Amino acid sequence: MSDLSIIAKIESKIFRIRGKKVMLDEDLAELYGVETKQLTRQVRRNIDRFPDDFMFLLSCEEDRNLRCQIGASSYGGRRYLPYAFTEQGVAMLSSVLRSKQAILVNIQIMRAFVGLRREAVTYSGLKRKIEEIEKKYDSRFDIVFKAIKSLMDPPLDPPKRRIGFHQ
């Protein structure tokens, strides 16, 4: 696999939970080529290295919402709530999991986090520049600016279609 496809695969496993970009323990274990229980065991043995801003346990509701979001089954499989690791927590994992594969995967994960952060900065910078340009020009360009803003805003959820007979 090329570096870009690996980074794209990693980016698809980064979620926003509690306002933080995180990766789940099971996804990290898969990338590192270890079992999830081995990864969590190493984390628990070195728990001092993982403060709350590096790693946290998902709540039942967060786990349920995430499983609905990614289409995973809640039947069978896990018997405990997953851990979510922030970028700093993932970096700390490299000191806990010392295999060659863990080091290589960790580098790719860091690149994915940096890429996502760069995209966010670019997006906010672009939005600020458009607002500055909008202040310069008169109302003749108002329609153009409204169209650009509508493209930059996140799409609204379409209204749900009602099922059955309605009056």
N, CA and C of each residue as an Amber inpcrd file, in Angstrom:
protein
   501
   0.8450000  -1.1900000   0.0000000   0.0000000   0.0000000   0.0000000
   0.8850000   1.2460000   0.0000000   0.4280000   2.2800000  -0.7050000
   1.1810000   3.5310000  -0.7160000   0.9320000   4.3030000   0.5760000
   1.8190000   5.2630000   0.8510000   1.6710000   6.0850000   2.0510000
   0.3350000   6.8170000   2.0690000  -0.0930000   7.3170000   0.8880000
  -1.3490000   8.0560000   0.8280000  -2.5490000   7.1830000   1.1420000
  -2.5460000   5.9530000   0.6580000  -3.6800000   5.0710000   0.9430000
  -3.6920000   4.6520000   2.4120000  -2.5090000   4.4960000   2.9960000
  -2.4310000   4.1570000   4.4200000  -2.9560000   5.3230000   5.2520000
  -2.5280000   6.5370000   4.9030000  -2.9810000   7.7200000   5.6400000
  -4.4830000   7.9050000   5.4750000  -5.0170000   7.6560000   4.2830000
  -6.4620000   7.7590000   4.0600000  -7.2040000   6.7360000   4.9260000
  -6.6680000   5.5290000   5.0150000  -7.2770000   4.5000000   5.8610000
  -7.2580000   4.9350000   7.3250000  -6.1580000   5.5090000   7.7570000
  -6.0400000   5.9760000   9.1430000  -7.0050000   7.1260000   9.3990000
  -7.0770000   8.0840000   8.4600000  -7.9770000   9.2310000   8.6290000
  -9.4280000   8.7830000   8.7720000  -9.7970000   7.6880000   8.1200000
 -11.1780000   7.1960000   8.2320000 -11.4640000   6.6170000   9.6160000
 -10.4190000   6.3600000  10.3870000 -10.5810000   5.8080000  11.7330000
 -10.4200000   6.8650000  12.8250000 -10.3210000   8.1240000  12.4250000
 -10.2360000   9.2210000  13.3910000 -11.6240000   9.8160000  13.5580000
 -12.0920000   9.8550000  14.7870000 -13.4300000  10.3530000  15.0900000
 -13.3350000  11.5760000  15.9900000 -14.3820000  12.3800000  15.9910000
 -14.4550000  13.5150000  16.9020000 -15.4120000  13.1420000  18.0310000
 -14.8460000  13.0120000  19.2330000 -15.6210000  12.6800000  20.4280000
 -15.2170000  13.6570000  21.5230000 -16.1940000  14.2140000  22.1980000
 -15.9650000  15.2120000  23.2570000 -15.1350000  16.3880000  22.7480000
 -15.3100000  16.7110000  21.4870000 -14.6020000  17.8380000  20.9070000
 -13.1460000  17.5580000  20.5820000 -12.7190000  16.2940000  20.6640000
 -11.3280000  15.9260000  20.3940000 -11.2900000  14.9090000  19.2520000
 -10.2350000  14.9710000  18.4740000 -10.0270000  13.9610000  17.4390000
  -9.3370000  12.7820000  18.0990000  -9.9670000  11.6050000  17.9820000
  -9.4640000  10.4220000  18.6750000  -9.5040000   9.2040000  17.7640000
  -8.7580000   8.1830000  18.1950000  -8.8120000   6.8630000  17.5600000
  -9.1620000   5.8570000  18.6430000  -9.9280000   4.8440000  18.2770000
 -10.3500000   3.8250000  19.2320000  -9.2910000   2.7440000  19.3910000
  -9.3060000   2.1250000  20.5630000  -8.3160000   1.0890000  20.8640000
  -8.3510000  -0.0610000  19.8670000  -9.5430000  -0.4690000  19.4270000
  -9.6200000  -1.6050000  18.5040000  -9.0400000  -1.2630000  17.1320000
  -9.2250000  -0.0160000  16.6770000  -8.6460000   0.4000000  15.3970000
  -7.1260000   0.4910000  15.4930000  -6.6420000   1.0240000  16.6140000
  -5.1950000   1.1050000  16.8170000  -4.5740000  -0.2910000  16.8950000
  -5.2370000  -1.1970000  17.6110000  -4.7190000  -2.5600000  17.7300000
  -4.6230000  -3.2210000  16.3530000  -5.6370000  -2.9910000  15.5250000
  -5.6270000  -3.5530000  14.1700000  -4.4440000  -2.9960000  13.3690000
  -4.2430000  -1.6840000  13.4560000  -3.1380000  -1.0590000  12.7260000
  -1.7820000  -1.5480000  13.2280000  -1.6520000  -1.7220000  14.5450000
  -0.3830000  -2.1690000  15.1250000  -0.1640000  -3.6640000  14.9690000
  -1.2030000  -4.3910000  14.5620000  -1.0620000  -5.8330000  14.3750000
  -1.0400000  -6.6080000  15.6830000  -1.7700000  -6.1150000  16.6870000
  -1.8840000  -6.8110000  17.9730000  -3.3630000  -6.9610000  18.3130000
  -3.6450000  -7.8010000  19.2960000  -5.0240000  -7.9260000  19.7540000
  -5.3770000  -6.7330000  20.6250000  -6.6530000  -6.3630000  20.6160000
  -7.1090000  -5.2240000  21.4120000  -6.8060000  -5.4280000  22.8830000
  -6.9980000  -6.6560000  23.3690000  -6.7480000  -6.9040000  24.7900000
  -5.2690000  -6.7380000  25.1380000  -4.3650000  -7.0530000  24.1920000
  -2.9380000  -6.8510000  24.4370000  -2.6270000  -5.3590000  24.5380000
  -3.2090000  -4.5660000  23.6310000  -2.9830000  -3.1270000  23.6530000
  -3.4990000  -2.5250000  24.9630000  -4.7280000  -2.8650000  25.3460000
  -5.2870000  -2.2990000  26.5860000  -4.5380000  -2.7890000  27.8190000
  -4.0390000  -3.9990000  27.7640000  -3.2570000  -4.5240000  28.8970000
  -1.9840000  -3.6850000  29.0780000  -1.3010000  -3.3850000  27.9750000
  -0.0910000  -2.5690000  28.0500000  -0.4100000  -1.1510000  28.5470000
  -1.5490000  -0.6320000  28.1260000  -1.9560000   0.7020000  28.5770000
  -2.2210000   0.6940000  30.0760000  -2.9470000  -0.3210000  30.5620000
  -3.2510000  -0.4010000  32.0040000  -1.9820000  -0.5900000  32.8270000
  -1.0100000  -1.3270000  32.2930000   0.2570000  -1.5110000  33.0090000
   1.0630000  -0.2140000  33.0860000   0.8130000   0.6950000  32.1400000
   1.5340000   1.9680000  32.0910000   0.5610000   3.1410000  32.1930000
  -0.4370000   3.0130000  33.0280000  -1.5350000   3.9840000  33.1010000
  -1.0460000   5.3910000  33.4400000   0.0690000   5.5280000  34.1380000
   0.6080000   6.8530000  34.4800000   0.9990000   7.6480000  33.2310000
   1.2690000   6.9570000  32.1360000   1.6480000   7.6260000  30.8870000
   0.4400000   8.1610000  30.1280000  -0.7770000   7.8390000  30.5770000
  -1.9800000   8.1850000  29.8310000  -2.9630000   8.9940000  30.6820000
  -2.6940000  10.2940000  30.8690000  -3.6510000  11.1320000  31.5980000
  -4.9330000  11.3110000  30.7770000  -5.9250000  11.9580000  31.3670000
  -7.2420000  12.0960000  30.7280000  -7.2060000  12.8190000  29.3890000
  -6.2430000  13.7080000  29.1780000  -6.1860000  14.3970000  27.8940000
  -5.4550000  13.5800000  26.8280000  -4.8960000  12.4240000  27.1980000
  -4.2730000  11.5010000  26.2470000  -5.2140000  10.3490000  25.8840000
  -6.0410000   9.9460000  26.8350000  -6.8930000   8.7700000  26.6450000
  -8.0710000   8.8510000  27.6030000  -9.2370000   8.3790000  27.1580000
 -10.3910000   8.2970000  28.0540000 -11.2690000   7.1320000  27.6380000
 -12.0590000   6.6610000  28.5900000 -12.9860000   5.5600000  28.3560000
 -14.2970000   6.1500000  27.8460000 -14.8310000   5.6040000  26.7690000
 -16.1030000   6.0950000  26.2480000 -17.2400000   5.7600000  27.2000000
 -18.2410000   6.6070000  27.2350000 -19.4450000   6.3090000  28.0100000
 -20.3120000   5.3460000  27.1970000 -21.3040000   4.7570000  27.8330000
 -22.2030000   3.8280000  27.1210000 -22.8900000   4.5300000  25.9540000
 -23.3390000   5.7710000  26.1920000 -24.0390000   6.5140000  25.1510000
 -23.1080000   6.8540000  23.9850000 -21.8910000   7.2700000  24.2930000
 -20.9190000   7.5700000  23.2350000 -20.6190000   6.3280000  22.4070000
 -20.4670000   5.1890000  23.0660000 -20.1960000   3.9390000  22.3600000
 -21.3710000   3.5760000  21.4580000 -22.5860000   3.7090000  21.9790000
 -23.7840000   3.3860000  21.2070000 -23.8920000   4.3050000  19.9870000
 -23.6900000   5.6070000  20.1900000 -23.7550000   6.5640000  19.0770000
 -22.6930000   6.2780000  18.0230000 -21.4990000   5.9530000  18.4740000
 -20.4100000   5.6690000  17.5500000 -20.6920000   4.4020000  16.7500000
 -21.2020000   3.3790000  17.3880000 -21.5130000   2.1340000  16.6790000
 -22.5870000   2.3650000  15.6240000 -23.5630000   3.2270000  15.9430000
 -24.5900000   3.5720000  14.9490000 -23.9600000   4.3430000  13.7940000
 -23.0380000   5.2440000  14.1000000 -22.3850000   6.0780000  13.0970000
 -21.5410000   5.2580000  12.1370000 -20.8090000   4.2670000  12.6500000
 -19.9220000   3.4940000  11.7810000 -20.5450000   2.1760000  11.3210000
 -21.7550000   1.9090000  11.7920000 -22.4630000   0.7200000  11.3440000
 -21.9650000  -0.5750000  11.9370000 -21.3560000  -0.5220000  13.1140000
 -20.8570000  -1.7340000  13.7700000 -21.9670000  -2.3580000  14.6140000
 -21.9190000  -3.6420000  14.7430000 -22.8960000  -4.3540000  15.5400000
 -22.5460000  -4.2640000  17.0140000 -23.5670000  -4.1000000  17.8470000
 -23.3200000  -4.0840000  19.2860000 -23.5300000  -5.4790000  19.8780000
 -23.9290000  -6.4320000  19.0330000 -24.1790000  -7.7930000  19.4930000
 -22.8740000  -8.5770000  19.4550000 -22.5510000  -9.2160000  20.5390000
 -21.3340000 -10.0310000  20.5810000 -20.0960000  -9.1670000  20.6330000
 -18.9540000  -9.7820000  20.4900000 -17.7120000  -9.0230000  20.4420000
 -17.2900000  -8.4680000  21.7860000 -17.1970000  -7.1680000  21.8890000
 -16.6730000  -6.4880000  23.0690000 -17.5450000  -6.6810000  24.2940000
 -16.8800000  -6.7830000  25.4260000 -17.5890000  -6.9090000  26.6960000
 -17.3450000  -5.7000000  27.5780000 -16.5920000  -4.7220000  27.0640000
 -16.2540000  -3.5320000  27.8370000 -16.2640000  -2.3330000  26.9060000
 -16.2910000  -1.1620000  27.4830000 -16.2990000   0.0680000  26.6910000
 -14.9030000   0.3340000  26.1240000 -14.8390000   0.8770000  24.9160000
 -13.5340000   1.1260000  24.2930000 -12.8440000   2.3640000  24.8550000
 -11.5240000   2.3720000  24.7290000 -10.7190000   3.5410000  25.0570000
 -10.5890000   4.3820000  23.7900000 -10.5810000   5.7050000  23.9680000
 -10.3310000   6.6260000  22.8710000  -9.0090000   7.3310000  23.1560000
  -8.1200000   7.3570000  22.1730000  -6.7940000   7.9520000  22.3220000
  -6.7040000   9.2220000  21.4900000  -6.2720000  10.3150000  22.1070000
  -6.0220000  11.5460000  21.3740000  -4.6810000  11.4170000  20.6550000
  -4.3150000  12.4510000  19.9190000  -3.0420000  12.4170000  19.1910000
  -1.8730000  12.1890000  20.1460000  -1.9040000  12.8460000  21.3080000
  -0.8240000  12.6710000  22.2820000  -0.8280000  11.2480000  22.8450000
  -2.0060000  10.6820000  23.0430000  -2.1030000   9.3090000  23.5320000
  -1.5570000   8.3090000  22.5420000  -1.8260000   8.5520000  21.2640000
  -1.2860000   7.6750000  20.2180000   0.2360000   7.7680000  20.2060000
   0.7610000   8.9780000  20.3630000   2.2230000   9.1410000  20.4140000
   2.8000000   8.3870000  21.6090000   2.1010000   8.4170000  22.7270000
   2.5740000   7.7220000  23.9280000   2.5240000   6.2070000  23.7330000
   1.5950000   5.7150000  22.9180000   1.5060000   4.2710000  22.6660000
   2.7990000   3.7180000  22.0740000   3.5110000   4.5480000  21.3290000
   4.7460000   4.0530000  20.7210000   5.7870000   3.7000000  21.7780000
   5.6960000   4.3140000  22.9660000   6.6450000   3.9610000  24.0230000
   6.1950000   2.7170000  24.7880000   4.9270000   2.3690000  24.6500000
   4.3910000   1.1970000  25.3460000   4.4810000  -0.0400000  24.4510000
   4.1410000   0.1300000  23.1820000   4.2450000  -0.9570000  22.2010000
   5.5370000  -0.7270000  21.4220000   6.5210000  -1.5590000  21.6120000
   7.8620000  -1.2720000  21.0930000   8.2250000  -2.0330000  19.8150000
   7.2690000  -2.6300000  19.1550000   7.6000000  -3.3960000  17.9540000
   7.9430000  -2.4670000  16.7900000   8.6210000  -3.0050000  15.8020000
   8.9960000  -2.2550000  14.6000000   7.7380000  -1.7600000  13.8820000
   6.7160000  -2.6340000  13.7980000   5.4720000  -2.2640000  13.1320000
   4.7860000  -1.1160000  13.8690000   4.8130000  -1.1420000  15.2030000
   4.1890000  -0.0780000  15.9980000   4.8370000   1.2610000  15.6990000
   6.1420000   1.2760000  15.5420000   6.8610000   2.5210000  15.2480000
   6.4730000   3.0450000  13.8640000   6.4700000   2.1600000  12.8660000
   6.1240000   2.5750000  11.5040000   4.6830000   3.0640000  11.4140000
   3.7610000   2.3420000  12.0500000   2.3520000   2.7330000  12.0390000
   2.1740000   4.0600000  12.7700000   2.8830000   4.2370000  13.8690000
   2.7730000   5.4670000  14.6370000   3.1620000   6.6880000  13.8050000
   4.1840000   6.5480000  12.9950000   4.6060000   7.6400000  12.1170000
   3.4810000   7.9970000  11.1530000   2.8470000   6.9880000  10.5640000
   1.7400000   7.2260000   9.6330000   0.5470000   7.8770000  10.3350000
   0.2570000   7.4470000  11.5630000  -0.8620000   8.0310000  12.3140000
  -0.5840000   9.5050000  12.6020000   0.6410000   9.8190000  13.0050000
   0.9960000  11.2230000  13.2760000   0.8410000  12.0610000  12.0110000
   1.2270000  11.5170000  10.8620000   1.0680000  12.2360000   9.5910000
  -0.4110000  12.4780000   9.2910000  -1.2480000  11.5020000   9.5930000
  -2.6920000  11.6610000   9.3600000  -3.2690000  12.7620000  10.2490000
  -2.9050000  12.7810000  11.5270000  -3.3850000  13.8340000  12.4260000
  -2.9130000  15.2090000  11.9510000  -1.6590000  15.3180000  11.5420000
  -1.1220000  16.5920000  11.0660000  -1.8620000  17.0320000   9.8040000
  -2.1490000  16.0930000   8.9010000  -2.8870000  16.4190000   7.6820000
  -4.2790000  16.9450000   7.9810000  -4.9670000  16.3210000   8.9170000
  -6.3070000  16.7890000   9.2960000  -6.2360000  18.1820000   9.9190000
  -5.2390000  18.4160000  10.7480000  -5.0880000  19.7240000  11.3750000
  -4.7880000  20.7820000  10.3130000  -3.9580000  20.4500000   9.3370000
  -3.6240000  21.3800000   8.2520000  -4.8820000  21.7300000   7.4510000
  -5.7300000  20.7370000   7.1770000  -6.9720000  20.9950000   6.4510000
  -7.8840000  21.9350000   7.2300000  -7.9750000  21.7420000   8.5400000
  -8.8250000  22.5950000   9.3710000  -8.3270000  24.0340000   9.3610000
  -7.0240000  24.2190000   9.4330000  -6.4450000  25.5690000   9.4100000
  -6.6930000  26.2180000   8.0550000  -6.5180000  25.4740000   6.9810000
  -6.7330000  25.9900000   5.6380000  -8.1790000  26.4240000   5.4680000
  -9.1120000  25.6250000   5.9690000 -10.5320000  25.9250000   5.8530000
 -10.8750000  27.2160000   6.5820000 -10.4000000  27.3660000   7.8270000
 -10.7170000  28.5690000   8.5940000 -10.0340000  29.7900000   7.9870000
  -8.8230000  29.6110000   7.4610000  -8.1240000  30.7110000   6.7970000
  -8.8640000  31.1770000   5.5540000  -9.3600000  30.2350000   4.7800000
 -10.1230000  30.5540000   3.5770000 -11.3930000  31.3120000   3.9360000
 -12.0700000  30.8750000   4.9640000 -13.3040000  31.5290000   5.3980000
 -13.0210000  32.9710000   5.8190000 -11.9340000  33.1860000   6.5590000
 -11.5690000  34.5310000   7.0090000 -11.2460000  35.4290000   5.8120000
 -10.5180000  34.8960000   4.8150000 -10.1870000  35.6950000   3.6380000
 -11.4360000  36.0990000   2.8640000 -12.3760000  35.2000000   2.7410000
 -13.6170000  35.5150000   2.0240000 -14.3830000  36.6110000   2.7520000
 -14.4080000  36.5570000   4.0810000 -15.0880000  37.6070000   4.8520000
 -14.4050000  38.9570000   4.6660000 -13.0690000  38.9650000   4.5900000
 -12.3370000  40.2130000   4.3560000 -12.6580000  40.7820000   2.9780000
 -12.6890000  39.9280000   1.9610000 -12.9990000  40.3760000   0.6050000
 -14.4330000  40.9030000   0.5480000 -15.3310000  40.2410000   1.2460000
 -16.7330000  40.6390000   1.2620000 -16.8890000  42.0590000   1.8040000
 -16.0940000  42.4170000   2.8000000 -16.1640000  43.7670000   3.3820000
 -15.6930000  44.8270000   2.3800000 -14.7580000  44.4740000   1.4970000
 -14.2030000  45.4190000   0.5290000 -15.2040000  45.7950000  -0.5690000
 -15.9410000  44.7970000  -1.0450000 -16.7680000  45.0160000  -2.2240000
 -18.1950000  45.3590000  -1.8350000 -18.8660000  46.0310000  -2.7760000
 -20.2240000  46.4940000  -2.4950000 -21.2560000  45.3940000  -2.6960000
 -22.5120000  45.7710000  -2.6490000 -23.6100000  44.7990000  -2.6710000
 -23.7680000  44.0890000  -4.0180000 -23.0690000  44.5370000  -5.0640000
 -23.1830000  43.8690000  -6.3680000 -22.7080000  42.4170000  -6.2880000
 -21.7820000  42.1550000  -5.3840000 -21.2310000  40.8050000  -5.2500000
 -21.9140000  40.0040000  -4.1380000 -22.9640000  40.5430000  -3.5850000
 -23.6470000  39.9120000  -2.4510000 -24.1030000  38.4870000  -2.7830000
 -24.6170000  38.2860000  -3.9630000 -25.1110000  36.9690000  -4.3740000
 -23.9510000  35.9660000  -4.4400000 -22.8190000  36.4090000  -4.9650000
 -21.6470000  35.5390000  -5.0800000 -21.1740000  35.1010000  -3.6920000
 -21.1070000  36.0790000  -2.7590000 -20.6370000  35.7520000  -1.4150000
 -21.6080000  34.8220000  -0.6920000 -22.9030000  35.0160000  -0.8860000
 -23.8930000  34.1220000  -0.2620000 -23.7360000  32.6970000  -0.7960000
 -23.4820000  32.5760000  -2.0980000 -23.3020000  31.2490000  -2.6950000
 -22.0450000  30.5740000  -2.1450000 -20.9600000  31.3440000  -2.0160000
 -19.7130000  30.7740000  -1.4780000 -19.9130000  30.3440000  -0.0360000
 -20.5840000  31.1770000   0.7670000 -20.8200000  30.8260000   2.1770000
 -21.6820000  29.5750000   2.2900000 -22.6720000  29.4410000   1.4310000
 -23.5250000  28.2460000   1.5050000 -22.7360000  26.9810000   1.1700000
 -21.7380000  27.1060000   0.2950000 -20.8930000  25.9510000  -0.0280000
 -19.9570000  25.6040000   1.1190000 -19.5320000  26.6220000   1.8960000
 -18.5830000  26.3820000   2.9840000 -19.2500000  25.8690000   4.2510000
 -20.5360000  26.1920000   4.4500000 -21.2270000  25.7300000   5.6450000
 -21.4960000  24.2400000   5.5380000 -21.4500000  23.5280000   6.6610000
 -21.7350000  22.0920000   6.5980000 -23.1800000  21.8730000   6.1620000
 -23.4140000  20.8180000   5.3850000 -24.7720000  20.5850000   4.8840000
 -25.7260000  20.2440000   6.0250000 -26.9440000  20.7490000   5.8940000
 -27.9830000  20.4280000   6.8760000 -28.5360000  19.0420000   6.5720000
 -28.9770000  18.3500000   7.5970000 -29.5940000  17.0450000   7.3830000
 -30.9060000  17.2510000   6.6330000 -31.1310000  16.4570000   5.5800000
 -32.3880000  16.6230000   4.8470000 -33.5640000  16.2250000   5.7430000
 -34.7370000  16.8290000   5.5040000 -35.8850000  16.4630000   6.3400000
 -36.2240000  14.9830000   6.1540000 -36.5930000  14.3420000   7.2330000
 -36.9310000  12.9150000   7.1770000 -38.2540000  12.7350000   6.4530000
 -38.2980000  11.7360000   5.6000000 -39.5160000  11.4150000   4.8720000
 -40.4750000  10.6890000   5.7870000 -41.6750000  11.1560000   5.8280000
 -42.6700000  10.5040000   6.6740000 -43.2150000   9.2900000   5.9500000
 -43.4320000   8.2130000   6.7250000 -43.9140000   6.9560000   6.1580000
 -45.3700000   6.7810000   6.5770000 -46.1590000   6.2800000   5.6450000
 -47.5600000   6.0030000   5.9690000 -48.5020000   7.0560000   5.4070000
 -49.7810000   6.9630000   5.7870000 -50.8090000   7.8800000   5.3010000
 -50.8400000   9.1290000   6.1700000 -50.8330000  10.3220000   5.5390000
 -50.8450000  11.5920000   6.2680000 -51.9010000  12.5100000   5.6930000
 -52.5140000  13.3140000   6.5360000 -53.5130000  14.2720000   6.0610000
 -52.9920000  15.6630000   6.1760000
